[in-house]
């Protein structure tokens, strides 16, 4: 049996604080979601002024990244590349850039999803969160 790292609440809080700081520094109203490796929600926050729908999209992006073990932008690229049948994949609702997988020691331990601004900016916020835990 193998041992695997897991996100702890302290990690989640550091990721969330750094992601929030990046969003606030840029005056971006977003929702930030953090999930475990199975796509289960560990954290959700909607910053002041963020659209209500962003609180649905951010967890979907995070879950998609965690379940697929890749950033959600990869799925967006597949679809934009013409493979629209990929939209029928069950369980992956957030196939838009902004979901960033959290990898530690070659293992997926979760993902961060952000929604509310341009998709590339959402991903920027998520990556800023990961930097807070050295990833």
KEKELO-608306 format. One record per residue (C-alpha): residue number from 1; residue in three letters; x, y, z. Coordinates in pm, 1 decimal. Layout:
KEKELO-608306
+-------+------+----------+----------+----------+
: margu : zake :       c1 :       c2 :       c3 :
+-------+------+----------+----------+----------+
:   NUM :  Ala :        X :        Y :        Z :
...
+-------+------+----------+----------+----------+
end
This chain:
KEKELO-608306
+-------+------+----------+----------+----------+
: margu : zake :       c1 :       c2 :       c3 :
+-------+------+----------+----------+----------+
:     1 :  Unk :      0.0 :      0.0 :      0.0 :
:     2 :  Unk :    125.0 :    348.8 :    -86.7 :
:     3 :  Unk :    117.4 :    660.1 :    125.0 :
:     4 :  Unk :    -20.8 :    973.1 :    -34.4 :
:     5 :  Unk :     -6.3 :   1338.9 :     69.5 :
:     6 :  Unk :   -339.6 :   1509.8 :    135.8 :
:     7 :  Unk :   -451.4 :   1868.5 :    167.1 :
:     8 :  Unk :   -504.2 :   1968.1 :    528.2 :
:     9 :  Unk :   -722.4 :   2254.3 :    645.7 :
:    10 :  Unk :   -411.9 :   2467.1 :    710.9 :
:    11 :  Unk :   -308.2 :   2417.4 :    345.3 :
:    12 :  Unk :   -655.8 :   2504.9 :    222.3 :
:    13 :  Unk :   -658.2 :   2824.9 :    428.4 :
:    14 :  Unk :   -315.9 :   2929.1 :    290.8 :
:    15 :  Unk :   -425.5 :   2862.6 :    -67.4 :
:    16 :  Unk :   -749.9 :   3053.8 :    -16.6 :
:    17 :  Unk :   -578.8 :   3352.3 :    148.4 :
:    18 :  Unk :   -317.4 :   3382.3 :   -127.0 :
:    19 :  Unk :   -577.2 :   3344.4 :   -402.4 :
:    20 :  Unk :   -796.2 :   3606.9 :   -237.1 :
:    21 :  Unk :   -498.9 :   3842.4 :   -203.1 :
:    22 :  Unk :   -419.6 :   3804.9 :   -575.7 :
:    23 :  Unk :   -780.3 :   3876.1 :   -667.4 :
:    24 :  Unk :   -802.2 :   4179.3 :   -440.0 :
:    25 :  Unk :   -466.1 :   4314.7 :   -559.1 :
:    26 :  Unk :   -608.7 :   4318.1 :   -912.0 :
:    27 :  Unk :   -956.8 :   4437.8 :   -808.6 :
:    28 :  Unk :  -1115.7 :   4117.1 :   -940.4 :
:    29 :  Unk :  -1447.2 :   4002.5 :   -792.7 :
:    30 :  Unk :  -1435.8 :   3622.6 :   -808.4 :
:    31 :  Unk :  -1537.9 :   3303.0 :   -637.2 :
:    32 :  Unk :  -1263.6 :   3066.9 :   -520.2 :
:    33 :  Unk :  -1319.7 :   2694.3 :   -468.1 :
:    34 :  Unk :  -1080.8 :   2430.0 :   -338.2 :
:    35 :  Unk :  -1155.1 :   2058.4 :   -366.8 :
:    36 :  Unk :   -984.8 :   1734.4 :   -263.3 :
:    37 :  Unk :   -858.0 :   1473.2 :   -509.1 :
:    38 :  Unk :  -1209.7 :   1334.5 :   -552.9 :
:    39 :  Unk :  -1354.2 :   1672.4 :   -641.9 :
:    40 :  Unk :  -1525.7 :   1718.9 :   -304.8 :
:    41 :  Unk :  -1558.6 :   2078.6 :   -190.7 :
:    42 :  Unk :  -1325.8 :   2183.5 :     92.0 :
:    43 :  Unk :  -1356.4 :   2562.1 :     56.2 :
:    44 :  Unk :  -1576.5 :   2812.3 :   -123.3 :
:    45 :  Unk :  -1573.6 :   3187.5 :    -96.7 :
:    46 :  Unk :  -1739.7 :   3450.7 :   -309.4 :
:    47 :  Unk :  -1573.8 :   3789.5 :   -290.1 :
:    48 :  Unk :  -1784.6 :   4102.2 :   -269.1 :
:    49 :  Unk :  -1923.1 :   4192.3 :   -608.5 :
:    50 :  Unk :  -1869.4 :   3848.7 :   -765.8 :
:    51 :  Unk :  -2157.9 :   3725.9 :   -977.4 :
:    52 :  Unk :  -2369.3 :   3458.5 :   -807.1 :
:    53 :  Unk :  -2309.8 :   3214.8 :  -1094.8 :
:    54 :  Unk :  -1935.7 :   3225.7 :  -1020.6 :
:    55 :  Unk :  -2007.5 :   3031.2 :   -699.2 :
:    56 :  Unk :  -2134.6 :   2747.6 :   -921.4 :
:    57 :  Unk :  -1864.7 :   2766.8 :  -1186.5 :
:    58 :  Unk :  -1558.8 :   2780.8 :   -956.6 :
:    59 :  Unk :  -1631.0 :   2446.0 :   -783.9 :
:    60 :  Unk :  -1710.2 :   2288.2 :  -1121.7 :
:    61 :  Unk :  -1373.3 :   2399.4 :  -1260.3 :
:    62 :  Unk :  -1193.3 :   2270.8 :   -950.0 :
:    63 :  Unk :  -1373.1 :   1936.5 :   -958.1 :
:    64 :  Unk :  -1299.9 :   1891.9 :  -1328.0 :
:    65 :  Unk :   -928.8 :   1957.1 :  -1269.6 :
:    66 :  Unk :   -910.0 :   1718.7 :   -973.0 :
:    67 :  Unk :  -1101.3 :   1434.5 :  -1136.9 :
:    68 :  Unk :   -909.6 :   1466.0 :  -1462.9 :
:    69 :  Unk :   -573.1 :   1518.3 :  -1293.6 :
:    70 :  Unk :   -507.0 :   1811.9 :  -1529.1 :
:    71 :  Unk :   -587.6 :   2179.8 :  -1546.3 :
:    72 :  Unk :   -936.0 :   2243.7 :  -1681.3 :
:    73 :  Unk :   -789.8 :   2448.8 :  -1968.2 :
:    74 :  Unk :   -687.2 :   2119.9 :  -2128.8 :
:    75 :  Unk :  -1051.7 :   2024.5 :  -2169.0 :
:    76 :  Unk :  -1140.8 :   2366.5 :  -2305.5 :
:    77 :  Unk :   -863.9 :   2324.9 :  -2564.0 :
:    78 :  Unk :   -995.2 :   1980.9 :  -2663.6 :
:    79 :  Unk :  -1344.2 :   2119.3 :  -2720.0 :
:    80 :  Unk :  -1222.6 :   2433.4 :  -2896.6 :
:    81 :  Unk :  -1009.8 :   2208.9 :  -3115.3 :
:    82 :  Unk :  -1326.2 :   2056.8 :  -3255.9 :
:    83 :  Unk :  -1383.1 :   1752.6 :  -3037.6 :
:    84 :  Unk :  -1722.9 :   1874.6 :  -2920.3 :
:    85 :  Unk :  -1830.0 :   1518.8 :  -2832.3 :
:    86 :  Unk :  -1616.5 :   1569.2 :  -2521.3 :
:    87 :  Unk :  -1899.6 :   1785.5 :  -2385.0 :
:    88 :  Unk :  -2091.0 :   1463.0 :  -2320.4 :
:    89 :  Unk :  -1838.7 :   1340.5 :  -2059.4 :
:    90 :  Unk :  -2034.7 :   1277.3 :  -1743.9 :
:    91 :  Unk :  -1921.0 :   1446.5 :  -1424.2 :
:    92 :  Unk :  -1705.2 :   1714.6 :  -1583.4 :
:    93 :  Unk :  -1906.0 :   2034.6 :  -1581.6 :
:    94 :  Unk :  -1626.7 :   2290.9 :  -1555.7 :
:    95 :  Unk :  -1439.0 :   2246.2 :  -1880.8 :
:    96 :  Unk :  -1319.8 :   2607.8 :  -1888.3 :
:    97 :  Unk :   -981.1 :   2753.9 :  -1797.8 :
:    98 :  Unk :   -954.5 :   2844.4 :  -1430.4 :
:    99 :  Unk :   -933.3 :   2502.3 :  -1264.8 :
:   100 :  Unk :   -575.8 :   2422.3 :  -1157.9 :
:   101 :  Unk :   -476.6 :   2080.1 :  -1030.4 :
:   102 :  Unk :   -275.5 :   2051.9 :   -706.7 :
:   103 :  Unk :      4.1 :   1796.9 :   -748.0 :
:   104 :  Unk :    238.3 :   1686.5 :   -469.1 :
:   105 :  Unk :    500.3 :   1413.4 :   -507.6 :
:   106 :  Unk :    343.8 :   1310.4 :   -839.2 :
:   107 :  Unk :     -0.2 :   1267.6 :   -682.7 :
:   108 :  Unk :   -311.9 :   1476.3 :   -729.8 :
:   109 :  Unk :   -421.5 :   1603.9 :   -390.6 :
:   110 :  Unk :   -693.0 :   1840.5 :   -511.8 :
:   111 :  Unk :   -755.4 :   2147.3 :   -724.4 :
:   112 :  Unk :   -837.1 :   2516.0 :   -708.8 :
:   113 :  Unk :  -1110.8 :   2665.1 :   -925.4 :
:   114 :  Unk :  -1173.7 :   3034.1 :   -976.8 :
:   115 :  Unk :  -1449.6 :   3211.0 :  -1167.1 :
:   116 :  Unk :  -1546.7 :   3571.0 :  -1220.3 :
:   117 :  Unk :  -1299.2 :   3735.1 :  -1455.9 :
:   118 :  Unk :  -1126.7 :   3629.8 :  -1780.7 :
:   119 :  Unk :  -1040.7 :   3261.1 :  -1771.2 :
:   120 :  Unk :   -666.7 :   3331.1 :  -1788.2 :
:   121 :  Unk :   -704.5 :   3565.7 :  -1489.8 :
:   122 :  Unk :   -903.3 :   3300.3 :  -1303.2 :
:   123 :  Unk :   -610.9 :   3060.8 :  -1357.2 :
:   124 :  Unk :   -365.1 :   3329.8 :  -1243.8 :
:   125 :  Unk :   -553.1 :   3361.0 :   -914.7 :
:   126 :  Unk :   -560.9 :   2983.4 :   -865.4 :
:   127 :  Unk :   -185.8 :   2953.4 :   -930.2 :
:   128 :  Unk :   -116.5 :   3232.7 :   -681.6 :
:   129 :  Unk :   -294.9 :   3019.7 :   -423.7 :
:   130 :  Unk :    -74.7 :   2720.3 :   -498.2 :
:   131 :  Unk :    240.3 :   2928.1 :   -459.4 :
:   132 :  Unk :    142.0 :   2985.9 :    -97.0 :
:   133 :  Unk :    203.7 :   2617.3 :    -22.5 :
:   134 :  Unk :    517.3 :   2596.0 :   -234.7 :
:   135 :  Unk :    362.5 :   2433.0 :   -541.7 :
+-------+------+----------+----------+----------+
end
